[in-house]
Amino acid sequence: MVFGQVAGFFLDSCILLPQSLNATQDACNDFLNNDKHCFISQSVQDEVSELSKECYDTVCTTIRHYLKPALALKGITEITNKNGIIVATVFSEQKKRLKKEVPIKSNVRGELVGAIENYIAHKIHQLKDTETLSINDFLASALTELENARYTIEKPFKSVKVKHVIPDETLTSLPSLNSLIKNDKDVRHIASAIMYQFQINQWVIFVTNDGQDILSNNKDIWELFALQCSSPVWALDYHREITKQQTPVEYYRNIAIPSEDQKKFGAVMEKILGIPILRKPFNC
């Protein structure tokens, strides 16, 4: 009987992306600043790459195709330090347009837009009373700043080790998993952590701020799949407790009377791994 086998923490994308609340951002920073084994799955890396590109392309299109005509409609053909209010109004209008026409839940686009707006405001405030800046130069510098902002958002993901786990379709399609987790991407993230955990037979903790789909179902995810999920605030506490458990495979084998969903999950993992997961009376 082996105890204390903990591989580390699987991070959800939201842990490394900008947070909308200072308290949440502080909690993520505090967690990440501790010396520990943190990973992201291939599915998280792919999600962030797609999200970053999608948001970047949307904001880039806005700068290239909407800002110049919108400023022209306001009578601005070149930028001076007297144009701040007008530019602020144009930005406000474009943010409303984006929210309506291209809705998105992530904070990434808002972070990119905010970085550009702060940069442009700073650029205007730096101009002296007699100085002007051409619209083309103004927008070109905004695009350069947009690229810098995108790099800043993606940078944390480049410093975390990626576990190239491809969850088996029989696992990702389990009705019990999909009934708990509604988002297809989150299903793959959770399934990747489960696969990795049972493949190496060491515990992992899935760290997320997703209270709606994942943390609210934390108890069921643990009971059905033996995966511990946690917010960054309590992740170290769960880490401490899980070291007292047997290894994942042995833990699951010792479930005295598995439910029907536990039997189905166990059967899937037995097929994937080629080793017994369930107790023998149910292993037929």
C-alpha positions in Angstrom: 0.0 0.0 0.0 1.6 3.3 -1.1 0.6 6.7 0.2 1.6 10.3 -0.6 1.9 9.9 -4.4 1.0 13.4 -5.7 2.3 14.5 -9.1 1.2 18.2 -8.9 -1.4 20.6 -10.1 -3.1 20.8 -13.5 -4.0 24.4 -14.2 -7.2 25.5 -15.9 -6.6 28.3 -18.4 -8.4 30.8 -16.2 -5.7 30.6 -13.6 -3.1 32.1 -15.9 -5.4 34.5 -17.8 -6.2 38.0 -16.5 -8.8 38.1 -13.8 -11.8 40.5 -13.6 -11.5 40.9 -9.8 -8.4 42.0 -7.9 -9.1 39.5 -5.1 -9.2 36.6 -7.7 -6.1 37.9 -9.4 -4.3 38.0 -6.0 -5.4 34.5 -5.1 -4.0 33.2 -8.5 -0.7 35.1 -8.0 -0.3 33.8 -4.5 -0.8 30.3 -5.6 1.5 30.5 -8.6 4.2 32.2 -6.6 4.6 29.1 -4.4 7.2 26.6 -5.4 5.2 23.6 -6.7 4.7 21.3 -9.7 2.2 23.0 -12.0 1.2 21.8 -15.5 -1.2 22.6 -18.2 -2.7 20.0 -20.5 -2.4 20.1 -24.3 -6.1 21.0 -24.4 -5.6 24.1 -22.2 -2.7 25.2 -24.3 -4.8 24.8 -27.5 -7.7 26.7 -25.9 -5.5 29.6 -25.0 -3.9 29.8 -28.4 -7.3 29.8 -30.1 -8.7 32.3 -27.7 -5.8 34.6 -27.9 -5.8 34.5 -31.7 -9.5 35.1 -32.0 -9.5 38.0 -29.6 -6.4 39.5 -31.2 -7.8 39.2 -34.7 -11.1 40.8 -33.6 -9.4 43.8 -31.9 -7.0 44.1 -34.8 -9.9 44.3 -37.3 -11.5 47.0 -35.2 -8.4 49.1 -35.2 -7.8 48.7 -38.9 -11.3 48.9 -40.3 -13.4 50.8 -37.8 -11.4 53.3 -35.8 -10.2 55.5 -38.7 -13.7 55.9 -40.3 -15.2 56.5 -36.9 -12.7 59.2 -36.1 -13.3 60.7 -39.6 -17.0 60.9 -38.9 -16.1 63.0 -35.8 -14.1 65.3 -38.0 -10.6 64.1 -36.9 -8.1 63.7 -39.6 -5.0 64.0 -37.3 -4.5 63.6 -33.6 -3.8 66.4 -31.2 -3.9 66.6 -27.4 -7.4 68.2 -27.6 -8.9 65.0 -29.1 -9.0 62.9 -25.9 -12.8 63.1 -25.3 -13.6 62.4 -28.9 -11.3 59.4 -29.0 -12.7 58.2 -25.7 -16.2 58.4 -27.2 -15.2 56.4 -30.3 -13.6 53.7 -28.1 -16.8 53.5 -26.0 -18.9 53.1 -29.2 -16.6 50.4 -30.5 -16.6 48.4 -27.2 -20.4 48.4 -27.3 -20.4 47.3 -30.9 -18.0 44.4 -30.1 -20.0 43.3 -27.1 -23.2 43.2 -29.2 -21.8 41.8 -32.5 -19.1 39.5 -31.2 -20.0 38.4 -27.7 -17.4 36.6 -25.6 -17.2 35.5 -22.0 -13.4 35.6 -21.6 -11.5 38.6 -20.1 -8.9 38.3 -22.8 -10.5 40.7 -25.3 -11.3 43.2 -22.7 -7.7 43.1 -21.5 -6.4 43.7 -25.1 -8.9 46.6 -25.6 -8.0 48.1 -22.3 -4.2 47.9 -23.0 -4.8 49.7 -26.4 -7.1 52.3 -24.9 -4.5 53.1 -22.1 -1.7 53.3 -24.7 -3.7 55.6 -27.0 -4.7 57.9 -24.1 -1.1 58.0 -22.9 0.0 58.8 -26.5 -2.5 61.7 -26.7 -1.5 63.1 -23.3 2.1 63.1 -24.3 1.5 65.4 -27.3 2.4 69.1 -26.8 -0.1 71.8 -27.8 1.5 72.3 -31.2 2.1 68.7 -32.0 0.0 66.5 -34.3 0.1 62.8 -35.1 -1.2 61.4 -38.4 -4.1 58.9 -38.1 -2.1 56.3 -39.9 0.9 56.6 -37.6 -1.5 56.7 -34.6 -3.2 53.4 -35.6 0.1 51.7 -36.6 1.5 52.3 -33.2 -1.7 51.0 -31.6 -1.3 47.8 -33.6 2.3 47.4 -32.3 1.0 47.8 -28.8 -1.7 45.3 -29.4 1.0 42.7 -30.4 2.8 43.5 -27.1 -0.4 43.1 -25.1 -1.1 39.7 -26.7 2.5 38.6 -25.9 1.9 39.6 -22.2 -1.3 37.6 -22.0 0.3 34.5 -23.5 3.6 34.7 -21.6 2.5 32.9 -18.4 1.5 29.8 -20.5 5.0 29.6 -22.0 6.6 29.1 -18.6 4.4 26.2 -17.5 5.2 22.6 -18.6 2.7 21.1 -21.0 1.5 17.5 -20.5 0.7 16.1 -23.9 -2.3 14.0 -22.9 -4.9 13.2 -25.4 -8.0 12.0 -23.5 -9.7 8.9 -25.0 -13.0 9.5 -26.7 -14.7 6.9 -24.6 -13.8 9.0 -21.6 -14.7 12.4 -23.0 -18.1 11.0 -24.2 -19.1 9.5 -20.9 -22.6 10.7 -20.1 -21.7 11.1 -16.4 -18.9 13.5 -17.3 -20.9 15.5 -19.8 -23.8 15.8 -17.4 -21.6 17.6 -14.9 -19.4 19.6 -17.3 -21.4 21.4 -20.0 -18.5 23.1 -21.8 -16.8 20.8 -24.4 -13.4 22.4 -23.7 -13.7 22.0 -20.0 -14.7 18.3 -20.5 -11.4 17.8 -22.4 -9.4 19.6 -19.6 -10.9 17.5 -16.9 -10.6 14.3 -18.9 -6.9 15.1 -19.6 -6.3 15.4 -15.8 -8.1 12.2 -15.1 -6.2 10.3 -17.9 -2.8 11.6 -16.7 -3.6 10.8 -13.1 -4.5 7.2 -13.8 -1.8 6.6 -16.4 1.0 7.6 -13.9 -1.0 6.4 -10.9 -0.3 9.6 -9.0 -2.7 12.2 -7.8 -3.2 15.5 -9.5 -5.3 18.5 -8.4 -7.2 20.4 -11.0 -7.0 24.1 -10.1 -9.6 26.5 -11.5 -11.8 29.5 -10.8 -14.7 28.1 -12.7 -17.3 28.0 -10.0 -20.3 27.5 -12.3 -19.4 24.2 -13.9 -16.5 22.7 -12.2 -16.1 23.8 -8.5 -19.9 23.6 -8.0 -19.6 19.9 -9.0 -16.4 19.3 -7.1 -17.9 16.6 -4.8 -19.5 14.6 -7.8 -16.3 14.9 -9.8 -14.3 13.4 -6.9 -16.8 10.6 -6.2 -17.2 9.6 -9.9 -13.7 10.1 -11.3 -11.4 10.4 -8.2 -10.2 13.8 -9.5 -9.9 16.6 -6.9 -10.7 20.1 -8.2 -10.0 23.2 -6.2 -9.8 27.0 -6.4 -6.3 28.4 -6.0 -7.2 29.6 -2.5 -7.6 26.0 -1.1 -5.4 24.0 -3.5 -2.5 23.5 -1.1 -4.9 22.2 1.6 -6.3 19.6 -0.8 -2.8 18.7 -1.7 -1.9 18.1 1.9 -5.0 15.9 2.4 -4.6 13.9 -0.7 -1.1 12.7 0.3 -2.9 10.6 2.9 -4.7 8.6 0.2 -3.6 5.5 -1.6 -2.6 5.8 -5.2 -5.5 6.6 -7.6 -5.8 3.1 -9.0 -5.7 1.5 -5.5 -8.1 4.1 -4.2 -10.7 3.3 -6.9 -10.3 -0.5 -6.5 -11.2 -0.1 -2.8 -14.5 1.5 -3.4 -16.7 -1.1 -1.6 -19.9 -0.8 -3.6 -19.4 1.3 -6.7 -22.4 3.1 -8.3 -23.5 2.4 -11.8 -21.6 5.5 -13.0 -18.5 4.5 -11.2 -18.7 1.0 -12.8 -19.0 2.6 -16.2 -16.0 4.9 -15.6 -14.0 2.1 -14.2 -14.7 -0.1 -17.2 -13.6 2.7 -19.5 -10.3 3.2 -17.6 -9.7 -0.5 -17.6 -10.1 -0.6 -21.4 -7.8 2.4 -21.8 -5.1 1.4 -19.4 -5.3 -2.4 -19.7 -5.2 -2.9 -15.9 -7.9 -3.7 -13.3 -9.5 -0.6 -11.8 -12.7 -2.0 -10.3 -13.0 -4.7 -7.6 -13.1 -8.2 -9.1 -16.8 -8.9 -8.4 -17.6 -6.0 -10.8 -14.8 -6.6 -13.2 -16.7 -8.7 -15.7 
